């Protein structure tokens, strides 16, 4: 079942990267007319996390293709869910002023879990 799943992580990573570039363009050119400096800083934080984790998903997809087992796929799932939760919550607050409660810290913790799972996959014999 997991032998083609690496392509999902590559696709999600590429989509996240595409959206990060598009949102970055809007953040640089359109957002300053509508958002405060604090909102722009929050937006920049979410964009940074999205960009880094787009790259992490690409690496995870490549690694999962080479490394058998469930750990790389669990890392990909954690990166995807964590990015959606963290970035989504920060985007919501920065752009719309809508707080999603504890979703951002939960997403951040899930991103850290993704890195731990990727580490475990790399060092496992």
C-alpha atoms as a printed R data frame, in Angstrom:
    type eleno elety resid chain resno       x      y      z
1   ATOM     1    CA   UNK     A     1   0.000  0.000  0.000
2   ATOM     2    CA   UNK     A     2   2.770  2.456  0.852
3   ATOM     3    CA   UNK     A     3   4.889  1.759 -2.238
4   ATOM     4    CA   UNK     A     4   3.369  4.677 -4.184
5   ATOM     5    CA   UNK     A     5   2.603  6.908 -1.201
6   ATOM     6    CA   UNK     A     6   5.916  8.739 -1.622
7   ATOM     7    CA   UNK     A     7   4.348 10.475 -4.626
8   ATOM     8    CA   UNK     A     8   1.676 11.963 -2.359
9   ATOM     9    CA   UNK     A     9   4.342 13.657 -0.219
10  ATOM    10    CA   UNK     A    10   6.052 14.971 -3.362
11  ATOM    11    CA   UNK     A    11   2.739 16.327 -4.671
12  ATOM    12    CA   UNK     A    12   1.721 17.911 -1.351
13  ATOM    13    CA   UNK     A    13   5.186 19.438 -0.986
14  ATOM    14    CA   UNK     A    14   5.067 20.867 -4.510
15  ATOM    15    CA   UNK     A    15   1.567 22.270 -3.934
16  ATOM    16    CA   UNK     A    16   2.598 23.790 -0.605
17  ATOM    17    CA   UNK     A    17   5.637 25.372 -2.287
18  ATOM    18    CA   UNK     A    18   3.514 26.750 -5.121
19  ATOM    19    CA   UNK     A    19   1.045 28.269 -2.673
20  ATOM    20    CA   UNK     A    20   3.852 29.682 -0.511
21  ATOM    21    CA   UNK     A    21   5.302 31.523 -3.513
22  ATOM    22    CA   UNK     A    22   1.872 32.829 -4.559
23  ATOM    23    CA   UNK     A    23   1.030 33.945 -1.011
24  ATOM    24    CA   UNK     A    24   4.475 35.525 -0.660
25  ATOM    25    CA   UNK     A    25   3.823 37.617 -3.751
26  ATOM    26    CA   UNK     A    26   0.515 38.773 -2.291
27  ATOM    27    CA   UNK     A    27   2.150 39.399  1.100
28  ATOM    28    CA   UNK     A    28   4.765 41.615 -0.567
29  ATOM    29    CA   UNK     A    29   2.522 43.506 -2.966
30  ATOM    30    CA   UNK     A    30  -1.137 43.345 -1.932
31  ATOM    31    CA   UNK     A    31  -1.251 42.663  1.778
32  ATOM    32    CA   UNK     A    32   0.556 45.788  3.063
33  ATOM    33    CA   UNK     A    33  -2.383 47.946  1.970
34  ATOM    34    CA   UNK     A    34  -4.777 45.830  4.057
35  ATOM    35    CA   UNK     A    35  -2.835 44.454  7.022
36  ATOM    36    CA   UNK     A    36  -1.065 46.002  9.989
37  ATOM    37    CA   UNK     A    37   2.646 45.487 10.650
38  ATOM    38    CA   UNK     A    38   1.787 42.862 13.270
39  ATOM    39    CA   UNK     A    39  -0.453 40.998 10.858
40  ATOM    40    CA   UNK     A    40   2.268 41.114  8.206
41  ATOM    41    CA   UNK     A    41   4.765 39.619 10.674
42  ATOM    42    CA   UNK     A    42   2.334 36.796 11.455
43  ATOM    43    CA   UNK     A    43   1.786 36.234  7.742
44  ATOM    44    CA   UNK     A    44   5.550 36.101  7.195
45  ATOM    45    CA   UNK     A    45   5.910 33.539  9.996
46  ATOM    46    CA   UNK     A    46   3.309 31.253  8.437
47  ATOM    47    CA   UNK     A    47   4.868 31.641  4.992
48  ATOM    48    CA   UNK     A    48   8.283 30.730  6.364
49  ATOM    49    CA   UNK     A    49   6.934 27.610  8.052
50  ATOM    50    CA   UNK     A    50   5.012 26.632  4.929
51  ATOM    51    CA   UNK     A    51   8.070 27.062  2.716
52  ATOM    52    CA   UNK     A    52  10.341 25.035  4.962
53  ATOM    53    CA   UNK     A    53   7.801 22.245  5.317
54  ATOM    54    CA   UNK     A    54   7.120 22.178  1.576
55  ATOM    55    CA   UNK     A    55  10.817 21.334  1.233
56  ATOM    56    CA   UNK     A    56  10.567 18.835  4.101
57  ATOM    57    CA   UNK     A    57   7.729 17.076  2.280
58  ATOM    58    CA   UNK     A    58   9.763 16.897 -0.919
59  ATOM    59    CA   UNK     A    59  12.667 15.362  1.006
60  ATOM    60    CA   UNK     A    60  10.273 12.992  2.769
61  ATOM    61    CA   UNK     A    61   8.841 11.842 -0.558
62  ATOM    62    CA   UNK     A    62  12.306 11.150 -1.933
63  ATOM    63    CA   UNK     A    63  13.347  9.389  1.266
64  ATOM    64    CA   UNK     A    64  10.147  7.301  1.411
65  ATOM    65    CA   UNK     A    65  10.854  6.057 -2.113
66  ATOM    66    CA   UNK     A    66  14.247  4.733 -0.951
67  ATOM    67    CA   UNK     A    67  13.409  3.628  2.578
68  ATOM    68    CA   UNK     A    68  10.920  0.855  3.237
69  ATOM    69    CA   UNK     A    69   8.640  1.082  6.206
70  ATOM    70    CA   UNK     A    70   5.945  3.226  7.707
71  ATOM    71    CA   UNK     A    71   8.051  5.897  9.463
72  ATOM    72    CA   UNK     A    72   8.709  8.117  6.407
73  ATOM    73    CA   UNK     A    73   4.984  8.094  5.613
74  ATOM    74    CA   UNK     A    74   4.064  8.959  9.185
75  ATOM    75    CA   UNK     A    75   6.535 11.858  8.935
76  ATOM    76    CA   UNK     A    76   4.878 13.002  5.691
77  ATOM    77    CA   UNK     A    77   1.450 12.838  7.293
78  ATOM    78    CA   UNK     A    78   2.673 14.783 10.338
79  ATOM    79    CA   UNK     A    79   4.273 17.455  8.131
80  ATOM    80    CA   UNK     A    80   1.076 17.788  6.102
81  ATOM    81    CA   UNK     A    81  -1.303 17.945  9.059
82  ATOM    82    CA   UNK     A    82   1.017 20.160 11.088
83  ATOM    83    CA   UNK     A    83   1.483 22.593  8.218
84  ATOM    84    CA   UNK     A    84  -2.261 22.791  7.615
85  ATOM    85    CA   UNK     A    85  -2.987 23.355 11.298
86  ATOM    86    CA   UNK     A    86  -0.160 25.764 12.108
87  ATOM    87    CA   UNK     A    87  -0.143 27.792  8.904
88  ATOM    88    CA   UNK     A    88  -3.917 27.699  8.574
89  ATOM    89    CA   UNK     A    89  -4.415 29.037 12.099
90  ATOM    90    CA   UNK     A    90  -1.806 31.774 11.653
91  ATOM    91    CA   UNK     A    91  -3.186 32.764  8.225
92  ATOM    92    CA   UNK     A    92  -6.680 32.909  9.709
93  ATOM    93    CA   UNK     A    93  -5.575 35.218 12.501
94  ATOM    94    CA   UNK     A    94  -3.287 37.376 10.351
95  ATOM    95    CA   UNK     A    95  -5.633 37.844  7.399
96  ATOM    96    CA   UNK     A    96  -9.145 37.584  8.836
97  ATOM    97    CA   UNK     A    97  -8.565 38.299 12.525
98  ATOM    98    CA   UNK     A    98 -10.161 34.946 13.378
99  ATOM    99    CA   UNK     A    99  -8.484 32.935 16.122
100 ATOM   100    CA   UNK     A   100  -8.659 29.165 15.789
101 ATOM   101    CA   UNK     A   101  -7.761 28.644 19.426
102 ATOM   102    CA   UNK     A   102  -4.980 26.197 20.138
103 ATOM   103    CA   UNK     A   103  -4.696 24.951 16.559
104 ATOM   104    CA   UNK     A   104  -1.394 26.764 15.880
105 ATOM   105    CA   UNK     A   105   0.473 25.223 18.858
106 ATOM   106    CA   UNK     A   106  -1.009 21.814 18.038
107 ATOM   107    CA   UNK     A   107   0.169 22.234 14.449
108 ATOM   108    CA   UNK     A   108   3.630 23.283 15.594
109 ATOM   109    CA   UNK     A   109   3.870 20.239 17.841
110 ATOM   110    CA   UNK     A   110   2.770 18.035 14.944
111 ATOM   111    CA   UNK     A   111   5.485 19.567 12.738
112 ATOM   112    CA   UNK     A   112   8.067 18.717 15.417
113 ATOM   113    CA   UNK     A   113   6.665 15.173 15.529
114 ATOM   114    CA   UNK     A   114   7.201 14.971 11.763
115 ATOM   115    CA   UNK     A   115  10.861 15.872 12.182
116 ATOM   116    CA   UNK     A   116  11.229 13.292 14.983
117 ATOM   117    CA   UNK     A   117   9.641 10.604 12.803
118 ATOM   118    CA   UNK     A   118  11.914 11.510  9.893
119 ATOM   119    CA   UNK     A   119  14.909 11.310 12.243
120 ATOM   120    CA   UNK     A   120  13.767  7.925 13.529
121 ATOM   121    CA   UNK     A   121  13.386  6.684  9.971
122 ATOM   122    CA   UNK     A   122  16.885  7.869  9.098
123 ATOM   123    CA   UNK     A   123  18.640  6.220 12.060
124 ATOM   124    CA   UNK     A   124  16.606  3.014 12.158
125 ATOM   125    CA   UNK     A   125  18.544 -0.048 10.985
